Amino acid sequence: DAPAQGTPTPSVREQAEQLQQERLSRQVEQERKRLEAEIAQIDNLSVGVSFTPGMKAARMEPLKEQLDLLNSNPEQYFRMKREGAFTQSGRRSRN
């Protein structure tokens, strides 16, 4: 059966692009939640003699920068993540 006139059927390529975009959107949301949880965890740490406000900020800033990049350019964020660009204290990010 041919589709009714006026209602074009998406091409295979268009369907694949839509699925890829939906997958990216799910990944972005999942990663955003992970980064926000890490930032909140650090923000809730108590400041004291052994953990200063500057140390707290130094741990949060890279995560905030990653979140900004994720929100502005998800493709670049995930490419950089795959390449190991996001490290903390000399070790790779957990995810």
SVG drawing of the C-alpha trace seen along z (x, -y; Angstrom):
<svg xmlns="http://www.w3.org/2000/svg" viewBox="-4 -29 51 31">
<polyline fill="none" stroke="black" stroke-width="0.4" points="0.0,0.0 1.3,-3.5 1.1,-6.2 -1.7,-8.7 -0.8,-11.8 0.3,-14.7 1.8,-12.5 5.3,-11.7 6.8,-8.6 10.2,-9.3 13.1,-7.8 15.2,-5.1 17.9,-7.7 15.5,-10.1 14.3,-7.4 17.9,-6.4 18.7,-10.1 15.6,-10.4 16.6,-7.3 20.1,-8.5 18.9,-11.9 16.5,-10.2 19.4,-8.1 21.6,-11.1 18.9,-12.9 18.6,-10.0 22.4,-9.9 22.5,-13.6 19.8,-13.4 21.5,-10.5 24.9,-12.2 23.4,-15.5 21.8,-13.7 25.1,-12.1 27.1,-15.3 24.5,-17.2 24.6,-14.4 28.4,-14.6 28.2,-18.4 25.6,-18.2 27.6,-15.5 30.7,-17.8 28.5,-20.8 27.2,-19.0 30.7,-18.1 31.6,-20.0 34.3,-22.6 36.9,-22.5 40.6,-22.4 41.3,-19.5 38.8,-20.5 38.8,-24.2 36.3,-26.2 39.0,-26.5 39.4,-22.7 35.7,-22.3 35.5,-24.8 38.5,-23.1 36.6,-19.8 33.3,-21.3 34.6,-23.6 35.7,-20.8 32.3,-19.1 30.5,-22.4 32.5,-23.0 31.7,-19.5 28.0,-20.1 28.1,-23.4 29.8,-21.6 27.2,-18.8 24.4,-21.3 25.9,-23.4 27.5,-20.7 26.7,-17.1 28.5,-15.6 31.7,-17.3 31.2,-16.4 30.8,-12.6 33.7,-12.7 36.0,-14.2 34.8,-11.8 35.5,-8.8 39.0,-10.2 39.6,-10.5 39.6,-14.3 37.8,-14.4 40.0,-13.3 40.1,-14.2 43.1,-13.8 45.0,-11.9 42.3,-9.3 39.6,-9.0 36.1,-9.9 34.0,-6.9 31.7,-6.9"/>
</svg>
